[in-house]
């Protein structure tokens, strides 16, 4: 896309991302003056000349460096597509990234990035817990390629994490963190991770910091501004935000994204044009949706904390003053977001009873949509993690994860109230008998 249509200021006033989402990277005259970009539903693109085709392929395959004013043209939708180029331009704006890449799913974004940046013999040091699919890939798939994953639990001190890094000196290639963690909302100190990575980097081997920013970002947390190298997203979640698409994204430097996109080309894990168009629709309301959901989540979380059948809330707005977690939150986060986990009094049976009684809130995995969702991490999203390790990670059998949507919070509380009542009713009947 032409740089002339990437203006970021009007009358000297820098435009904010939520304004740029409406037009950045697209000119209506390119498509019959349509105010929205069309869906470029095509597999291939016509070259004007054979010489042009040669030049495009030289750039696509890295056979030569582009001239200062030269851009790679359109070749084939596995490599590039206008729908995705506009989308990727807009995804860079929230965090001030140099480049972005979009994928067929969040797991496609994560796996392609890891395979692009890691080699046999490398070690990736990662936080725990992470999303169940990521956990499985780190511990069961990467070892097949000679890559070792070393995890550190939420209880690990900075000294213990540093010791794990020191134990693999020379082999450490990446620090991969999910913050806030799914489903515990545990925060990782990004500043400390970046410092640790830089301390173990060498001239011929940089240690990269990759952050899964799905839970808060890019509106409420921007890891690139803290020195992270790449941010990965399940764009299915807040970026898409309507529970009607599957996609992923990575943002970061042009240098690293060039490697990631090269791997994407040969793995075929790119996003499709129709999904790209739907994501552009969603980005226009991203901040509005996330702010509205966060407002409702605060009301629901405060109510939950006072309920007699709720023994603990895992919510960023409830961090203890003066705690290490509160300090990380103050430095990294702009809002608690809309994800709440809580422990119900009892165990799995009580958690299931609560979930089965919900009416407005839907019993489903995923998160970040306009509708509120609830699930049981121990037996659903994180069920491939052994129960003893789940407990070490802070995942309990009584934990329920809520993704708060844009419904009225009082309506959500009404639903949660009757679900709690359905759990407590059998106990009352047994007591009376």
N, C-alpha and C positions, 0 to 999 in steps of 0.2 A: 504494500500500500504506500501511497505517496506521502512523503514527510510533510507536505504542505497542509495535510489534513490531520496533523497531530498538534495543533495549537493548544497550549495549556494556560493561556491568559487572555483576558478581554479588557481592553482599555487600561492595560497595565495591572489589572487585578488577577492574581493567580487563581485559577479555578480549582475547586476541590474535587476529589474523585467522584463524589455523588453527582456532580454536575457534568463532569467529563464522560460519565457512563452513557450519556444520551447521544453523543455524536463523535467521540474521539476515534480517529482512524478511518472514518467513512465520510464520503461526500455524496449527497443525494443525486448529483448529476451523473454519477457513475452508473446508476440504475434507474433511469427514467424518472429521476427526481423523487424516488421513493424515500420517505422520511426514515424508514428503517432499512438496514441492509437486507437484501434478499437471501434466501438459502441457496448457496452455490452447490446444488445437488448434481455434481459431475465427478467422474473418476479421473478424467484427463483434460489437458488444456492444449490448445493449438499454438504452435510456434509460428511466428511470422516468417522466419527463415531458418534454414538448417544451421546457419552460423549462430543464431540466437539460441537454438536448442543446445548446441555444443557449449556455449558460454554458461547457460543455466546449469547444465550437468557438471561442468568444471567446478562451479561454486558449491553445488549440492554435495558433491563427493570430496570436496576439499583438495581438488587437484591444483588449485591456485588461490591466491588471496584476492578478494574483491578490490577493485579500484575504489578510491574514496567516495565517489558519487554513484557507485554501482550497487544495485540490489538484485538478489536472485529472483528471477521471474517464476511464474507458476509452471509446474511440470506435471504433477500427478498428486492426487489427494492424499496418498500415503505420506508424501513429503510436505506438501503445503496446499492450502486451500483458502480462498478469501474469507470465508465465514470464520475459519479458525484464526487467521491472521488478525482480523479485527478484534476478535475475542481476546486473543493473547496480548494484543496491545493494551487493551483495557484492564486486563488482570495485573499488569505491571504497576498501575497507578496507585493502588492503595498503599503499597510498601515502598514505592520509589525504586522498584526493581528495574534492571536493565532489559530483562527478557523473561518470557514465560512460555510454557509448553502445556498443551492440554491433552488429555488421555481418555481412553474408553471407560475408565473407572478409577476410583481412588487407589485400589490395589495395583492397577496398571501403572499409575504414576509412581507409586512407592517402589515396586519391583523393578521397573525400568531404570529408575534413578540409581538404585543400589547396584544393579548389574553394570550400569554405565561407569560408575565411579569406583567399584571394588574389583580386585583381581585375586587370583589364587594366592594364598598365603597371608592375605590381609585379615585384620581383625576390626570388627565394628563393635564399639562399646555403646550399649543402649540402655535407656531407662526402662523400668518396669513399674506398673503394667503398661503395655501398649495394646492397641486394637488386636483382637484375636487373630485375624488374618495376617497382620504384620508379625506377630509373635511366632506364628507357625512358619512363615517364610524365613525369618531370621534363624530359627533354631532347627528347622528340618530341611529347608531347600538350599540355603546358602552353603551349608557344609558339603553338599554334593559337588560344589564348585571350588572346594578348598578354602572357603571363607569361614572364619570363626566368629560367632556372636557371643559376646560377654555382657551379661546384664548386671545392672545394679538396682537394688530394691529401694523403695521410698525411705526406708530406715537408714540407708547408707549415708555416712557422713562425708563431707568434702574430702577428708583425708583418705577414707576408704575408697572413694571413687578414683582419687589420684593414684592410689596404690594399684588399683586394677589397671589403670593406664600405663603405669610404670612397669608392670609385670609383662606387658607386651610391647615394650619399647622397640621401635623400628618396624613393627608390624601394624601398629595402630594406623588405620586409614580414615576412620570416620567415627564421629560421636553422633548417634541418632537418638533424638529425644521426642517424646510426645508430651506436650504440655499445653494446657492441662491434660492430665492423663485420663484415658477412658477406662473405667467409669468412675474413678475415685476423685477426679478433679485435683489430683496432686500436681503441684507446680515444680518445675525444674528451673534452677538458676541458669539462665542463658548466658549471663555475663561470665559466670564461672566456667561453663562449658567452652565458651569461646577462648577464654584464657588458657584452659587446659589443652585445647586443640592447638593453639599457637605455640604453647610450650613444648609440644611433642612433634611439631612440624619441622621438616628439614628442607633444604634447598631443592632436593630432588623428590621429596614426598610430603606434600601438604596434607594435614589432617583436616578433613572437612566436617563442618557442623551442619547437620540436616535436621530440620524441625518439622514435625507434623503439627500444623497450626489449625487443624480442622475445628476444634471446639470453640475458639475465640476469634480467630482471624478471618480476614485481614482487618476487620473494622475495630476489634477490641484488643488486638495484640499484633505487633509487627516485628517479628524476630530479626529480619534483615537489618533493621535499624540498630540492633544490638550486636551485630557482627556475624550472625549466622550466614552460612554460605548459600543455603537453599531452604525454601519452605515448600512442603508438600501438602496437598489438600485432597480430601475427598470432596470434590465439587458437587457430588450427589447431595451433600448436606446443606449448609447455609448458602453457599454460592448458588446452587440450584434452587433450593428452598421451597419446592412445591411437591416433593415426593413423586415426581413424574419423569425423572431422568437419572441416568447413571453416568458419572464422569469424574475425572481427576485433573489436577493441575500441579505444576511446579513453577516457582518463580525464583529468580536469582540473577547471577551475572551472565553476561553473554558468553563468556568463555566456558563456564560449566554447562549452560543450557545447550551450547553447541554439541557437547559430548552426549548429553541426555537426549537431544533430538536425533542425533545420529543413531543411538541405540533404539529409539522409538521407530525410526524409519525401517530398520531391519527386523524389529520384533513385531511391527504392525500394530502397535498399541495406541495409535492416535485416536482422538475424538472424531466422531463423524459430523458432517456439516449440519444436519438437523439438530443434533444435540448442542452443537456450538451456538446455533441461532437461539435455542431455548435458554441457554446460559446467558446470552447477551440480554434477553428479556429480563431474566432474573436479576442481573447485576444492577439494573436501573432502580430496583427497590431494596437492594441488599441492606443498606444502612437503616432504612425505615423498618424493615422486618426485624432485623436483629435488635434494634433499640426497643421496639414494641414488645418483643418476646422477653427481653431482659427485664423490662419494667414489670411484666406479669410474673416472671420467675421470682423476682424479689418479694413480691406479695405472697406467692405460694410458699416459698422457702421459709419465710418468717412464720407463716401459719403452721407449716409442718413441724418446725422446731418446737412449737408449744403443744403439739398433739401428744396425748398420753401413750399412743401406740407407736410413736416414732421415737426410737432410742438414740438416733444420731443423724445429722444431715451432713452431706458432703457437698458444700456449696461455697463458692469463693467469697460470697458476701458475709460468711459466718466465720472467717478466719480470726483466731485469737489475736488481739492487739499485742504487738511486741514479739510475736512469733516469727520464726524464720520464714514460714510460708507467707505471712502477712507482708514481710519485707520484700519478698520476691514479687508478690502481687502489686505492691506499691510501685516497684521499679518497672515492671513489664506490662501490666494489664490496665486497660482503660475502662473496663466494666466486668462485673462478675459473669456476664453472659446469661444463657438461659438453660444450662444443663444442671440438673439437681439429682444427686443420688441420695438415698436415705435408707436406714435400717429399720425395718418394721419389727416390733416386739414379737419374738418367736423365732421361726426358722423358715425353711422352704415352704412348708404347708401354708403358713400364714401369708407368705409373699405371694404364693399362687392364688390363694383365696382372694387377696386384695386385687390382683391383676385380673382375675376372672370376673370380678364384680364391676369393673370400670365400664362406664357407658359413653361419656363424652371423650375421654382420653382413650386412644386406641392402643390395643396390645399388639405392638409391632416393633421390630428392630429398625435401625436407622435413626436419624435425628436431624434437627435443623430445618424441619419443614414448617409450613404454616399451621399445621395441626399438631396438637400435643400427643406424644407417644410415651409408652411405658414398656419396660422389658425387665427380664431377670438375668443380669450379666453372667452369674455363675453357671447357669444351665443353657444360656443362649449365646450371646456374642463372645463370651470368653470360655465356653465350655470345653475347648480343646486344651486348656491349661489345667494341669493336675490340681485337684482340690487343695492339697497341702501348700502348693505354690500360690494358688489363688489367695489363700489366707495370708501368706507372707506379703503379697502385693496389696492387701487390704480389701480384697473382694470377699464378701461374706455371703452365706446362703440366705440371709435375710435382707440383702441389699436389693433395692429396686431403683432402676435408673429412669428418670423422667427427662424428656425433651419438651420444654414448654414452648407452645406455639403462640399464635396471635389472638387466641380467644380471650374473652373477658376473664380476668383472674378469679372473680367471684363465682363464675360458672364452673371453672376448674375446681375451685375449693368445694363447691357443692358436690361435684362428682367424687372427689377424694374423700369427702365426709361420708358419703353413703358406702363407698368401698371399704373404708375402715370399719363402719358399722356392720357390714356383712361379715367381716373377719371376727369381730368381737361377739357377734350374736350367738354362735354355737357355744362359745365359752360361757356366756351368761346362762344359756339354757342348761348346760351341764351343771353349773353351780347351783341353779335353782332345783334341779332334780335331786 
